[in-house]
């Protein structure tokens, strides 16, 4: 039986075919979407910019019509069963609109009418005030930041003058306002924040509703006392004191505070303001260690100086000699937006097979000979004394998106560097993207599944509704994390650490700056990706075995064979081809291996696992039944 097209549908088909034929990309496109954009008075809107994931950016014509030609669709599937795409409609005179459409490979969809709301007229008002310390001294050149709760209105940043005064113009609306002040006394310095209504954090801050000029929006920062942190550094083997050891005191958030050297008796003492600090000790030919005897800042135990304990003693270090390998990695870190080098970036070499991280030890001598940097002023870093093996690199600096080497936010997708002895690899560069200066927050903790142990050093990232990483952070020594700088959106949160399956939080997390700017208890329980070598026999061929048991609940074993040293990847997909997790991403020697897969956080169903090693690839199915 044939279906008749009515006149309206027929003319729509003729229209979309005509646009396709006019499109310069129709030969490469796999799907098309067309519609007409109008205002609330049913009038067409010209020059609306239409952005779509996996498609060209287009503008509406005089009749408000557009055609989007998709060259790829999300999510990326192996079977061509992609079902949706995200579009954004923007115009300076109208509110931005985000729209999700359902579209598959081969579709040509005529979407009807899309209506945009006219923007409310902007009204600028003047806000001014004064920022000072409790002792009435002005906060000179301090920052005052206005975070608008409406994404379509701009945020405003201004600074105070020598008298602590500021004045700026902002749109009418609702804002969170934050003042930042610098404390300095001799070599001690620190930054502290105060929010509107004298709150110390965003969760407790109140909104400022601005409808007219404000002349007395003032801030008072508490007076902080100066205390000290002191201790001793010894040689771990001889137990003798070590002199001329560089001891760095870093405040939280991670900003360099001060650096001092040990005396002939291995003692040091450094003055600091009240606050929380991380310390590390480093001397050439010795391992760099943080307090308490850990190799990375994310595992370090923080030291707190407050009015009840202004002079903290006994922060000691025992440094083992550096007996690592003969390889090195070096490169530069740049700002993705400006192309300029970034100083003070933490750079870590992370072994893919597990083991201690190695931190960049680039040193730059300043005029007072007391400046120790992560990356130097040219953005350069060097990772030395690396053992043979496979590594990826982790780059981290507050205010920027942390990432693995290759600009990746999941370690399984990161680029891998293989070191084989006396290897010196240069130009391992990174481009870090700046985050928003101020925004909402998502907080929680990362734990290891089944054991309950906390997991530090985990990269936790917030992906917006378009799939872009907007902000991220790294979990601390107790597994806690806080992602800052988030605007209104529904976020997907993922946690990634080498040796563990990158995990996605079970539901979207919504930041609504008007009602819920801080979301807590977004907790992860991640699963290890430990690969167990079954025996030392060298197989003749690569192979992938059927999992056992099968069906399973909730875990199963997967065995595979590696006939020659290779980069091996073992991934799990759902039946639609969407990647669920990476079980293995390692450079493995020849042998037979087995790995455990735990599906306790997944729904029942059929899953696919795929092994790739060099040119070898094999796929098998498994069934999870709760």
N, C-alpha and C positions, 0 to 999 in steps of 0.2 A: 504494500500500500504506500503510495507516494504522499508526502506532506506538502501542502501548498504554502507558499510564502505570502503573507499579506503585504500590502503596498509599503507600509512603513518599514518592515523588516527588510524587504527587497532593496529599498533605497539605502538603508543602513549598510547592507552588504556591498552595494555599489560604491558607497562612500569609502569604506575601509579598504576595498580593493584598490580604489584610485589612490589613496594615500600610500598604500604599500608600493605601488608601482612608481610613485614619486620618490620613495625613500631610497637613499643611496646605499643603505645597509641591508635592503631586503634579502639580498642573496645570502648573507651570512646569518640572518636572524632565524631563531627557532620558534618564536611565538610573537604575537602582536596584541596590543591593547590600545583601543581608541575610545575617546569620550569627548564630551563638550563641557567646558567649565563656565558656570554662570554665577552671578551674584544673587542675593536674596530677592532682588526685583526681577529675576529671570532674564537679565541682560547678559550677553556673552562678555567674557573678560579676555582681553588680548594680553599677550606677553606674560602669561603665567608660566613660571619655570616648573617643569615636571621632571623630577629625579626619580629613578627607579633602580633598585638593586639588579645588577646584571644587564643593564640596558643603557642606551644612549640618553643624554639629557636633551630635552626638547622644550619648545615654547608653544603656547597656543597661538592660533592665527586670529584674524579679525573677527571670526565667527566663534571664537573660544574653543576651536577643535584642535586636537593633537593626536599623534600616533607614536606610541612607544614600541620600539623594536628590540626584543630581548635576544641577547646572544648567550645568556646563561640564566639559570633559575635557581632559587634557594628552596630547601636545602639541596646541596649537590649530591645527587644519588647516582649509583652505578647502573640502575635499571631504567633511567629516563622517566621516572614517575613523579617528578617534582610537581607540587600542587599549589604553590603560592609565591607571591612576590610582594614587596613593600614599596609604595610610592609616596612621594612628598610633593605637595603643591604649594608654591610660594610666590608671593607678589607683595611689593612694598605697601600696597594699600589694603591688603586683606590678611586675615589671620592665616597662618600656615596650617595646612591640613595634611595629616598622615592617613594613608589608606592601605589596607591589605586586600589584595585580590587573589582569587584562586585561578590559576592558569597552568596549563601543562604544555609540554613539548608538542608543537604542531597546532596550538590553538590560535585563532584570530577572533578576539572578543570585542564586541561593540558595547561599551560600558554605560551608555546613557548619559545622564547629566550629573555633574559634580558641582555642589554649591559651596562657595566660599563666603564667609562672613566678613563684612567690612570692619577694619580695625577701628577701635575707639580712638578719637582724637587724642594725641599726646599733649600733655600739659607739663611743661618744665617748671619746677619750683627750686628755690635755693635753700640748701641746708647748710648750716654752719655751726661751729662750736669750738670747744677747747679740750685738749687732752693734756693731763698732767699726772704726776705721781702724787702719792699721799702726802709727801713733804712739800707740796705746792710747787715743785720744780716742773717746768714745762717738758713735755715729751717732744723733743725736736726731731723733725723729719720722720715722724711716725706715720704709719699707714692707717687709713680709715677706708673700709671696704663695704659697699652696699650691695647685698645679694637680693635681686628682685625675684619674687616668687612666681613671676610670669615669664616663661621662657622667651616670649616674643619681645620683651623689653630688656634693654641692655643693663648689665651690671656696671657699677661705677666705682672707681678707685681714685683716691686722692691722698695727699700727704699734708702733714702739719708744717708750719713755719718755725722759726726760732723761738717764738713765744708759745708754741703749741696750738696755735689757731689754725683752722681749716675752713674752707668754704667751697661748695661745689653745687652743680645743678643736676637734678635727677628728675625722672618722670614721676608723676603721682602714682601711687600704688603701695604695695606691702613689701617690706624689706626686713632681712636680718642684717644687722650692722655689727661689724667687728673692728676693734681697734688693736693695732699691733705696736708694741713699744720695745725699744732696745734698752737693756740694762748694761752698763759698763763701769767697771772700777779696776784700774790698772790692767792686768792681763785677763781678768775675769769678765765674761760677757754672756748675755743670754737674751732670747726673745720671749715675750709673754703676750697672751691675748686676753682681751676683755670684750664681752658682747654687750649690746644694748640692754639696759636694765641691770647692769653690773654682774651678769652671769659669767661664769668661767668656762662654759662649754655650750655648744649649739643645742644640745638636748634640753637645756634649762632656759635658753634664751627666749624672749618674747618678740613677737613681730612688731615692727614700727610701721604704722599706717600713715602714709604721707599724702595729704590733700592740699596743703598750702605751705608757705615758707616756714622754716624752723630755724631759730637763731640760737638755741641753747642746747643742742644735742652734744652734751659733754661726757667725757670718760675720765675715770680716775683709776690709775694702775697702782696696785699695792706696792709698798716699799719692801724690797727683798733684802735680807741680810746676806752678807758674804761669809761663807764657811770654807772648809777645805776637805780634800780627799788625799789620803796619804797611804803609803805602803812600801813594800820592798820587793826587789826583783832579784832572783837568784838563778844560777845555772842548775838545770834539773839533774844533771849527772854528778857534778862536783859539789853541789849545794853551796858554792861560793857566790858572794854578791857580784852582780854585774853592774858596771858603771856605764854611763853614756847610752843607756837604753832609752829610746823615745817612748814616752807614755802619753797617749793621746786621750783627752777627755772630750767626749762628744755628747751633746745634749739631745733630748727628745723633744720635738722631732729631730731627725738626724742632721744636725748642723755642726760643723767643726767648732769647738769652743776654745780649746787651748792645748798646748803641747809643752812638755817639760822633759828634761833628762834626769836620769838617776845620778847620784853622787858616787864617790869612791866606795861607799859602803852599800851601794845598791838601793839607797833610799830615795824617795821622791815625795813631794807635797805640792799640791796645786790648789790655788784658790778658785772657788766657784760660788755662784749665787745659789740660793735655795732652788732645788729642782731635782730632776731625775737624769742620771748620766750613764753612759756606756764608756768603758775604758778598754784600751788595748795597749800591749807592750810589744815593741819590735826593736831588734838589733840585728844588723847584718850577720849572716851565718847562723841565725837562730830562727825558729818558727815564730810567726806572728800569732799571738794569742790574745783573746778577749777574756775578761773576768766572767766567770770562773773557769779558766783553762779550756776555752772552746775556740775553734778556729774562725767563727763567723759572728758578726754582730747580731744576727737573728737568734743565735743560741746564747748570747751573753746575758748574765744576770745583771740587771740594772742596779745602780747605787743611788740611794735617795739621800739628799741633804735637806734638812728642814730645821725649824726653830727648836725642835726637841733634840736634834742631833746635828749640830752645825759642823762639827769636825769629825768626819768619818775616818777611822783608822783601820789598818789591817787588810787593805785591798792589795793583796800580794800576788806576784806572778812567779811561776817556775818555768823557765824557758828551756825546752829541749833544743839541741843543736839541729840545724837544717840538714837532713840527710836524704832529701828527696832526689828526683831525677835530674836529667841534664837537658830537658826541653824547655822552651819558652814560647809564649804567645804575646804579641804586642799589637797595638792599634790605636785608634782614635775614636772619640765619642762626640757626636755633633747634635745640635738642636735641629730637629727635622724641619721646623718652620723657617728658621733664619739661616741655617747652614753654618752657624758659628760653633766653635768648640765649647764643650761644657766641662768646667772644672769640678772637682770633688764628687765625681761619680764613683760609687762602689762597683768594682768589677771583680767577679768571681769566676774561676775555672771550676766547673762542677763535673766530677767524674760520672759518666753514664753508668758505669758498673757499680757505683757506690763508693764511699770513702770520704775523707775530709775535703772540704772546699779549699781552694787556694786563692787568697786575696791579692789584688794588685798592690805592689809595694813601690810604686813610683814616688820618688822623693824630689821635691823642689826646694832649693835653699833660698830663703828670703833674706832680707837685710838683717834680721835678728837671728838668722840661722836656726829658726825654730818652727818651720812650717812643713808639715807632713800632709801630702795630698793623696787622694785616691786616684783621680786623673789630674794631671797638672793643668796649668793655665792654657795650654795648647790642646787640651782634651786628650792627651796621650796617656797610655798606661802600659805596664809591662807585667806579665805573669811569668815568673821564673821558677826554676827548680821543680818542674813538673815531671812526674813519673811517666813512663810509657802507658798508653791507654787511650780511650776515647773520651772526649770532653765536649761539653757545650759551655757557653758563657752566659752568665746572668749579669745584667746591668741594672743598677738601682740608684735613684736619687729622688729625694722628696721634691714634689712639684712636677715630676715627669712620669710618664708611663714606664714602669719597669718592664724589661723584656728579656727573653732568651735570644741567643745569637740567631740572626736571620729575621729579626723583628717579629718574633713569635711569642704567643702568650700561653702556649702549652708546650711542655718540654718534649713531648713525643714528636712535634713538628719542627723542632729547632734544628739548625744546622749542627753537624757533628764534626769535630776536629780530631783526627787520629795522629797520635804522637808515637814514634817508633824508635826514638833514641837520637840524641843530639840534633833534634829538630827545632829550628827557630822560625816560627811562622809570624809574619808581619802583616800589617794592613787588615787585621781582623777588626773591622770598624762597625760602629752602630750609630743609628740615627734615632734619638729619643724624642717622642712627641710630648710637648708640654700639656699638663692637665689644667683645668680651670683653677683659678686661685682660691676659690671659696665655693662651697656648695653643700648639699645634703650628705649624709653619712650612712653607710651600711657597716655593721659590726657583727662579729661572731667569733667562733673558734674553729680550729681544725684539729681533729683527733684521728688516731689510727683505728680502723674498724676492728672490733672484737677485743682489742687490748685496752682501749680507752686512753692510751697514752697521748699526750699532746704532741703536735707536729709543728715545729718551727720551720722557717725558711721556705714556706709555701707561698707561691705567687697566687694571689686571689684577685680576680679581675671582674669588672662589671661591664657587660656588653649591653648596649642600648637596643631599642626595638629595631634598628636597622642593621644590627649585627656588628657594630663597631665598638671597640674597647674605649670607654670614656675615662675610666680611672681604675687604678689598682693599687695594691700594697703587698707587703710580705709579712707573713705571720711571725710573731715574736717568740721569745723563749718559752712562754707558757701556752703557745698555740693561738693566742688571741690576735685578732686583726681588726683594722678599721680602714675602710675605703672612704676617702674624702671626695670633695669637689664634684658632687653629682647634682645635675639639674633634674627637673620633672621628667619622668619617663618610667617605663616598665623594664627592669633590668634582669638579664640572665647572669647569674654569678657562677664562676668556675674557679676551682682550686687546682693548682698544678705544682707538683714537686717531683724531681727526678727520683725514680724508683717506686713511684706510686701512680696508680691510675688517675689521670686527670678527671675530676668529678664535677658534675653540674648540680647546683642546688635544685631541689625537687619542684620548686615553683618560682614564678616571676616575683621579683621584689620591687614594689612600687615606691618611688620617692615622690611625695606630694609636699612641696615646700610650704604650702599654706597650712597643712594639717599634720603631716608626719615627715619632718625633715630628717629624722634619725630613726633608722630601723635596726633593732638589735636582735641577737639570738639567731642569726643566720649561720647555723653551725654545720660543719662538714664532718663526715666519717669516711675517710678514704681507705682504699684497699691497696696493699703492697703489690708490686709487680715482680716480686722475687722470682728469678728463674733458677730452677734447680737442675744441675747437671747430673744426668742419670748414671753415666759411666765415662770412661776415658777412651772407649772404642771409637775409631774414626769411621763413620759410615761411608759407603761408596757413593751414595746419592743424597740429595736433599729430599725430605719427605715430611708430610703432615699427617698425623694419625687422627682417627675419630676420637672425640672426647669420651671420657668415661667417668662416672656413669652417664648414661644418656637414655631417656630423659633424666634431669637432675633437679635437686632442690636442696640448698640454694647454691652449692658450689660443685665444680667439676674440674677434672684434670685434662690438660691438652698436652700431648707429646709431639715433638718434632725432631728432625735430624738435620744437622749441618755438616756438609761434606768438605767444605773449605771455609777458611776464615772470611766472614762477611758481615755487613751491616744487616741485621735481621729485624723485621717488623712483623708483629702479630697483632691484628686488630679485630675487633668485634663490631658487627653491624646488625641493625634490626632488619626485618624482612623487606622493608622499603629501601634499604641501602644506606640509611643514615648511620654514620659512625657513632658507636656507643662509647668505646674506650679503646685505648692501646694497652695491650698486655705486655708487649716486649718492644723495645726500640733500643737495641744494643749491638755493639760490634762483638760477635761471638766467635770463639775458636771452634774448630771441628769437634763434633760430639753429639750425643743425644741429650735432649733437654725436655723438661716438663714444667708447666706453669699452671697455677691455680687460677680459676675464674670464679668470682663470687657475684651472683646476680641478685642478691637479697634486696637491692634497691630498685629492681626492674620489674615490670609486669610480666606475667606468664606469656609464653609465646615461642615462636621459632626465631632463632638467631643464626647469624652466619659468622664464621671466623675465617680470616684470610692470612696466610703466611707469605711474605715476600722476602727473598734473599738473593741479591744479585739479579740474574735473569729468571730465577725460579719463582713461581707463584702458584698457590693452590688454595682452594676454598672448600669448606665443609659446613654442613648445617648441624645445629644442636637444638634441643627442645628443653625449655625451662618450664616446669610445672610446679606451682606453689601448692 
